[in-house]
Amino acid sequence: MKMIMAVVQADDANKAMQALTEAGYRVTRIATQGGWLRRENVTFLLGVPDEKVDDVLSILQHTARRRTSYVSVPREMPGAISAQVIDVEVGGATVFVLNVERFETL
């Protein structure tokens, strides 16, 4: 048994959740926020048998896409503060697969 924790961008959360539940997985959805960009994310928690991990990862790979976002970063200059716009890649999924020592449904 594995616990999958997957962090996806909020824009992709509904599509990912729908695909996971249609595939028969029970999913817990938690609203989260990224620390660097301060953008809304969703963290999914799934308990799955070892042999189903690759299936879940495939679903996430197809539903959580990467995209380029533009971010304004403050920059101090002598006598003034200005901002520099940089492009960063966001989206996709950050996934943690953890061993489950014990699982019970009460």
N, C-alpha and C positions, 0 to 999 in steps of 0.2 A: 504494500500500500504506500502511496506517495501523496504528499500534500503539494499542490501546485499553487503558488502565489504569483499572479501575473498582473503587472502594472501596465495599463494601456491609457492612451490619451482619451479624454472624455468624448471627443468627436467620433471615435471608433467603438465606444463601449456598447452601444445598443446593438450594433451589427455583430460584434463578438459574442455578446450575451445570447442573442437569438440563435446564432450558429451552434453555440455550445449546448444550449438547452434542446434544440432540435436534434442534436446528436445523442441526446439522452443523458447528459451530464447534469448533476445538481451543482448549482453555482451560487456562492454568496458574493454579493456585490457590495463594496465599501467605497464611498466617495473619499478621495484623497487629493492631495495637492503636492505638486513638485516643489522642491526646495530652491532650485536655482532660477527657473523661469517663473515660478509662482503660478503655474497653470493648473487647471483642474484635471485630475486623473481619476481613474477608477482602478481599484485593486480587486481582482477576482480571487476567491479561494475555492479550490476544488480538491476533494479527496477522490483519488482514482487508483485502480489496480495498476501495478507496475507496467503491465503490457499495454495500457491505454495512454501512457504519457506521450508517446510520439503522435498519437491521434490528436490529443489536445493541443500540442505544440503546432501541428499542421493547421488546425483550425485558427489558432491565434495568428499564425504567420499570414494566412489568407485574409483575415478580417481586420488586422491592426496594421495599417500602412504607414510607411515613413513619408515625411514631407518636409519641405524647407520652410522655416519661419524666420521672420526678420525681427530683431530685438534691438531696442535702443539702449545703449550702455553709456552711463555718464562718464565723462572724461574731464579731469581737472587740467586746466592750462593756467599759466601765470596770469592772474587778474580776471579770469573768467571760468565759467563751467560750461562745457559743451557736451554734446552727445554724439556718439558714433553708432551708426547702424551696422549690425553684423548679421550674417545669416547663420542659422543653426539648424541642424537636422533634428526633428522631433518626431514623435510617433513610434510606430512599431510596438513591440512589447518587451518589457523587461521581466524575465521569468525566473523564478526560484523553484527548484524541485527538491523537496525535503523528504527524507525517510520518516515514516510514521511508525512509531514503536507500538502504539496501541490505538485502536479505533473502536468506538462503541456508539450505538444509537440508542438513546434512553427515552 
